[in-house]
Amino acid sequence: MGVLDIIEKKRDGVEHTEDEIYELIRHVASGDIPDYQIAAWLMAVYIQGLTPTETAWLTAAMASSGVRLDLSGIPGIKVDKHSTGGVGDKTTLVLAPLVAAAGVPVAKMAGRGLGFTGGTLDKLDSFAGICLALPHERFIEQVADIGVAITGQTEDLAPADRQLYALRDVTATIDSIPLIASSVMSKKLAAGADAFVLDVKVGTGAFAKDLNAGKRLAQTMVDIARRNDKRAVAVMTDMSQPLGRAVGNALEVREALAALRDEGPADLRLLCLTLGAEMLVLGGKARHLAEAYTSLEQVLASGAALDRLAEMVAAQGGDQSLVYDPDRLPTAPVRQSVVAPRSGYIQSVDALTVGRIAMRLGAGRQTKDDAIDLSVGIDRICKVGMQIEAGEPLAEIHARTVAEAEAVKPALLEAFEIGPEPPAPQPLILGRVSSH
């Protein structure tokens, strides 16, 4: 069947065969199909959808379009974690060394940010000299050696997904759950882990704006894993307010280091222990979640997780002394507070608004070629439920200039809603979907 026949078939809502999907992805990866035909198929998928079976085939085909890492030489069950993205999401910086220190190897391929703030790699750039482009062999050796490595996704990992994603971005086909889920999971499968924990964000600062959309995305990704003979757990978590109290690259690194000293914000601690417990159970280091949670609390209290991060930074050529001396991380020259106009309780903090303001300050990028300022962002963000007095700080702006700080103050103030009564408790963990 030719490419045009494949497009027509999906246009008419007919299910593809496995051979048809693999044939299409082979053409995408080799570059011998014009963009307008790929775009036509993407729009057909956006409108008609894909069945769970088609979605699993598409994921496997994209994962097989390039190199698939073989982690079998690393002892133990390798468990990877993925977040669908949010504002202030520095979880990997805490979770990877924490889980590794508890005995589960973490081989993490991460990306750079596009939008609100930097990605995991941008945050790690705060450690001067760190190498985030490890060759595959060195990446695998480091995980076998110290139990953890974080590196960038290489060009040869799921290259067909990269081609499809670039076109989705300019053809209004981003918001398709089968395409989102297959994009995420193709890179996870190609990276070679045995099991996955997926943090599906729900709220104003996430793709999934409500719990129903979050459940659909979680179930789709978990189903893809199951159909590709992998175990997976998806945890749906709140992203209606920023995670933790810092948004911005070096600011988030400082907060992650505080969390690794067991001194971080309560919501970040809870999320890392929740996701980490799932990773320990999947990795065979605990029989059930309660046992895993307690084990991770003990690792945090011992300082072993902080030491493991320092080991990883040093192994990748970075300045590990910064792990123990975070005051030497990049720092913005200007700090200004936004203060409460009246007394009351914080009712809401709009995560999307806070993320956009951080990007305006220089903490994120609008195009992949934009440079990020690691030092800027927003810190000491008040959380929902906190009591505030008129004139007290709601948040602290870290900027390059006074003018830039002043420019974002009105918008940042608008992100906070203050009311006379305490709001209803807002749970961080919203639900769970498992492949097993």
C-alpha positions in Angstrom: 0.0 0.0 0.0 1.3 3.4 -0.9 1.5 6.5 1.3 -1.5 8.1 -0.3 -3.5 5.0 0.4 -2.5 5.1 4.0 -3.5 8.7 4.3 -6.9 8.0 2.7 -7.5 5.1 4.9 -7.1 7.1 8.1 -9.0 10.0 6.6 -12.0 7.7 6.3 -11.6 6.4 9.8 -10.4 2.9 8.9 -7.9 1.2 11.2 -4.4 0.7 10.0 -2.6 -2.6 9.9 0.8 -3.0 11.7 2.6 -3.2 8.3 1.0 0.1 7.2 2.2 2.0 10.2 5.7 0.6 10.0 5.8 1.4 6.3 4.7 5.0 7.0 7.2 5.5 9.8 10.0 4.0 7.6 9.3 6.7 5.0 9.2 9.4 7.7 12.6 8.3 9.1 14.2 8.0 5.7 13.0 11.4 4.6 11.6 10.2 1.3 8.0 11.4 2.0 7.1 15.1 1.5 6.1 17.1 4.6 2.6 17.8 3.2 1.8 14.1 3.1 3.0 13.6 6.7 1.0 16.6 7.7 -2.1 15.2 6.0 -1.8 12.0 7.9 -1.3 13.8 11.2 -4.4 15.8 10.6 -6.4 12.6 9.8 -5.1 11.1 13.0 -6.0 14.3 14.9 -9.6 14.1 13.6 -10.2 10.3 13.5 -8.0 9.2 16.3 -6.0 6.0 16.7 -7.1 2.7 18.3 -5.1 1.5 21.3 -3.5 -1.1 19.1 -2.6 1.4 16.4 -1.1 3.7 19.0 1.1 0.9 20.4 2.2 0.0 16.9 3.0 3.6 16.1 5.1 3.9 19.3 7.0 0.7 18.6 7.7 1.8 15.0 9.0 5.2 16.1 11.1 3.6 18.8 12.6 1.3 16.2 13.3 4.1 13.7 16.8 4.6 15.3 19.0 3.2 17.9 17.5 1.3 20.8 19.8 1.2 23.8 20.6 -2.2 25.4 20.8 -1.8 29.2 20.8 -5.5 29.9 24.4 -5.3 31.0 23.4 -3.1 34.0 22.5 -5.3 37.0 18.9 -5.0 38.3 15.6 -3.7 36.9 16.1 -0.3 35.2 13.2 2.1 35.9 12.8 5.4 34.1 10.6 8.3 35.0 8.8 10.8 32.8 6.8 14.0 33.6 4.4 15.5 31.1 5.8 18.9 32.1 4.8 21.6 34.5 5.8 24.8 36.2 8.6 24.5 38.8 9.0 20.8 38.0 12.5 19.9 39.3 11.5 16.4 40.3 14.1 14.5 38.3 16.9 16.3 40.1 15.7 14.9 43.4 14.2 11.6 42.2 17.0 10.2 40.1 19.7 10.3 42.9 17.2 9.3 45.6 16.0 6.2 43.8 19.6 5.3 42.8 20.8 5.6 46.4 18.0 3.2 47.3 19.3 0.6 44.9 17.3 1.0 41.7 19.5 2.0 38.7 18.2 5.1 36.9 19.3 5.6 33.2 17.7 8.9 32.4 17.6 10.6 29.0 16.2 14.1 29.4 15.5 17.1 27.2 15.8 20.9 27.1 12.9 23.1 27.8 10.7 24.8 25.2 8.3 27.2 26.9 7.8 28.2 30.5 11.2 27.3 32.0 14.2 25.1 31.1 14.1 21.4 31.0 16.1 19.0 33.2 19.3 19.5 31.1 19.0 23.3 31.4 18.7 23.1 35.1 21.8 20.8 35.3 23.7 23.4 33.3 23.9 25.2 36.6 26.7 22.8 37.6 29.7 24.4 35.8 31.4 22.0 33.5 28.9 19.2 33.5 28.7 17.1 30.3 25.1 16.4 29.2 25.9 14.7 25.9 27.3 11.4 27.0 28.1 8.8 24.3 25.8 5.7 24.7 28.7 3.5 26.0 29.7 6.0 28.6 26.1 6.6 29.7 25.6 2.8 30.2 28.9 2.4 32.0 28.1 5.3 34.4 24.7 3.8 35.4 26.4 0.4 36.0 29.1 2.2 38.0 27.2 4.6 40.3 23.6 3.7 39.6 22.5 7.0 37.9 23.2 9.1 34.8 21.3 11.9 33.1 22.1 12.8 29.6 20.5 14.5 26.5 18.4 12.6 24.0 20.7 11.8 21.0 19.7 12.5 17.4 19.6 8.7 16.7 17.0 8.0 19.4 13.5 7.7 17.8 14.3 10.0 14.9 10.9 9.5 13.3 9.3 11.0 16.4 11.4 14.1 16.0 10.2 14.5 12.4 6.6 14.1 13.4 6.8 16.4 16.4 8.3 19.2 14.3 5.3 19.0 11.9 2.8 18.7 14.7 4.1 21.9 16.1 3.2 23.8 12.9 0.1 22.0 11.8 -2.2 22.4 14.9 -2.0 18.7 15.7 -0.2 18.9 19.0 -3.2 18.3 21.2 -3.9 14.7 20.2 -3.6 12.1 23.0 -2.5 9.2 20.8 0.2 11.4 19.2 1.3 12.8 22.6 1.4 9.4 24.2 3.2 7.7 21.3 5.8 10.5 21.2 6.6 10.2 24.9 6.7 6.4 25.0 8.7 5.9 21.8 11.6 7.7 23.4 11.1 5.8 26.6 11.1 2.4 24.8 14.2 3.4 22.7 16.1 4.4 25.9 15.9 0.8 27.0 14.4 0.8 30.6 12.5 -2.2 31.9 9.7 -0.2 33.5 8.4 3.3 33.7 6.8 5.7 36.2 4.9 8.5 34.5 4.0 11.8 36.2 0.9 13.1 34.4 0.3 16.7 35.3 -3.2 18.1 35.5 -4.2 21.7 35.8 -3.7 25.2 34.4 0.1 24.7 34.0 -0.2 21.3 32.2 -1.4 19.9 28.8 -4.2 18.1 30.6 -6.3 20.9 32.0 -8.8 18.6 33.8 -8.7 15.1 35.5 -10.6 13.4 32.6 -8.0 14.5 30.1 -5.2 13.4 32.5 -6.8 10.0 33.0 -7.0 9.5 29.2 -3.4 10.4 28.7 -2.3 8.3 31.6 -4.2 5.3 30.5 -3.0 5.6 26.9 0.7 5.7 28.0 0.3 2.8 30.4 -1.5 0.8 27.7 1.3 1.4 25.3 3.8 0.1 27.8 1.8 -3.0 28.5 1.3 -3.8 24.8 5.1 -3.5 24.4 5.7 -5.9 27.2 6.9 -3.2 29.7 5.5 -2.4 33.2 4.3 1.1 33.9 2.5 3.2 36.5 1.1 6.6 35.9 0.5 9.0 38.8 -1.8 12.0 38.1 -0.6 15.1 40.0 -1.9 18.6 40.5 -0.3 21.4 38.4 -2.9 24.2 39.1 -0.1 25.9 41.1 3.6 25.7 40.6 5.4 22.7 42.2 7.5 23.9 45.2 8.2 27.6 45.6 10.8 28.2 42.9 10.5 28.6 39.1 13.7 29.2 37.2 16.7 27.0 36.5 19.3 27.7 39.2 16.5 28.6 41.6 15.0 25.2 41.1 18.3 23.5 41.5 18.7 25.2 44.9 15.3 23.9 45.9 16.1 20.4 44.7 19.3 20.4 46.7 17.2 21.5 49.8 14.8 18.6 49.1 17.8 16.2 49.0 18.8 17.5 52.4 15.2 16.8 53.5 14.6 20.5 53.9 12.6 21.2 50.8 8.9 22.2 50.2 6.3 19.7 51.4 4.7 19.2 48.0 8.0 18.5 46.3 9.0 16.0 49.0 5.6 14.3 48.8 5.8 14.0 45.0 9.3 12.6 45.0 8.6 10.1 47.7 5.4 9.0 45.9 7.0 8.6 42.5 10.1 7.1 44.0 8.1 4.5 45.9 6.5 3.4 42.7 10.0 3.1 41.1 11.3 1.0 44.0 8.4 -1.4 43.8 8.8 -1.7 40.0 12.5 -2.2 40.5 12.0 -5.1 42.9 13.5 -3.2 45.9 10.3 -3.1 48.0 7.3 -5.4 48.2 4.7 -2.6 48.5 4.4 1.2 48.4 4.4 1.8 52.1 7.6 -0.1 52.6 9.2 1.7 49.6 8.1 5.1 51.0 9.6 4.5 54.4 12.8 3.3 52.8 13.1 6.5 50.7 12.5 8.6 53.8 15.4 6.9 55.5 17.7 7.5 52.4 16.8 11.2 52.4 17.5 11.5 56.1 20.9 9.8 55.7 22.2 12.3 53.1 22.9 9.4 50.7 20.7 10.9 48.0 22.6 14.3 48.1 25.9 12.4 47.9 24.7 10.4 45.0 23.8 13.6 43.0 27.3 14.9 43.8 28.8 11.6 42.5 26.8 12.0 39.3 27.8 15.6 38.7 31.5 14.7 39.3 31.3 11.7 37.0 29.9 13.9 34.2 32.6 16.5 34.7 30.7 19.0 36.7 31.7 21.0 39.8 30.3 18.7 42.6 31.2 21.3 45.3 28.2 23.3 44.1 26.0 20.4 45.4 27.1 21.3 48.9 27.5 25.0 48.4 24.4 26.1 46.5 25.0 29.8 47.2 27.7 29.6 44.4 25.1 28.7 41.8 24.2 31.3 39.2 22.5 34.3 40.9 20.5 37.2 39.3 21.6 40.7 40.1 18.1 42.1 40.9 15.6 40.8 43.4 12.3 42.4 44.0 9.2 41.3 45.9 5.6 41.4 44.9 3.5 42.1 48.0 -0.1 41.3 49.0 -2.5 44.2 48.5 -4.7 42.9 51.3 -4.7 40.3 54.1 -6.3 36.9 53.8 -5.6 33.4 52.5 -4.1 32.3 49.2 -7.0 30.8 47.2 -5.1 30.0 44.0 -1.8 30.6 42.2 -2.1 30.3 38.5 0.7 28.1 37.3 0.4 29.0 33.7 0.7 32.8 34.4 3.8 32.2 36.7 5.4 30.0 34.0 4.9 32.7 31.3 6.3 35.4 33.5 9.4 33.2 34.2 9.9 32.9 30.4 9.6 36.7 30.0 12.4 37.1 32.5 14.6 34.8 30.5 14.1 31.4 32.3 12.6 29.7 29.3 12.8 29.8 25.5 10.2 30.6 22.8 12.3 28.8 20.1 14.8 26.0 20.5 17.6 28.3 19.6 16.9 30.9 22.3 19.5 31.3 25.1 18.3 30.7 28.7 19.5 32.8 31.6 20.0 30.2 34.4 19.9 32.8 37.2 16.4 34.4 36.7 13.0 33.3 37.7 10.6 33.6 40.6 11.3 32.4 44.2 9.5 32.2 47.6 6.2 31.7 45.9 3.3 31.6 48.4 1.3 28.4 48.3 -2.4 27.8 48.2 -3.8 27.9 51.8 -1.1 30.1 53.2 -2.2 33.1 55.3 -0.8 36.4 54.2 -0.9 39.9 55.7 -1.2 43.1 53.5 2.3 44.2 52.5 3.9 40.8 53.0 5.7 39.2 49.9 3.7 36.9 47.7 6.8 36.0 45.6 10.3 37.3 44.9 11.3 38.2 41.3 14.9 37.4 40.3 15.7 39.5 37.2 18.6 40.8 35.1 17.5 44.5 35.4 15.2 46.6 37.6 13.2 47.4 34.5 12.6 43.8 33.7 11.5 43.1 37.3 9.1 46.1 37.4 7.6 45.1 34.0 6.4 41.7 35.3 5.1 42.8 38.7 1.5 43.5 37.7 1.1 40.2 35.8 2.6 38.3 38.7 0.3 39.9 41.2 -2.7 38.8 39.0 -1.6 35.2 39.4 -2.5 35.2 43.1 -6.1 35.1 44.3 -6.6 36.1 48.0 -9.8 35.5 49.9 -11.0 36.0 53.5 -11.4 32.3 54.4 -9.0 29.3 54.1 -9.7 27.4 50.8 -10.6 23.7 50.7 -7.6 21.4 50.8 -6.1 20.8 47.4 -4.6 17.3 46.9 -1.4 16.9 45.1 -1.9 13.3 44.1 -5.0 12.9 42.0 -5.0 9.3 40.9 -3.0 6.3 39.7 -3.2 4.0 36.7 -1.1 0.8 36.5 -0.3 -1.7 33.7 -0.4 -4.6 36.1 
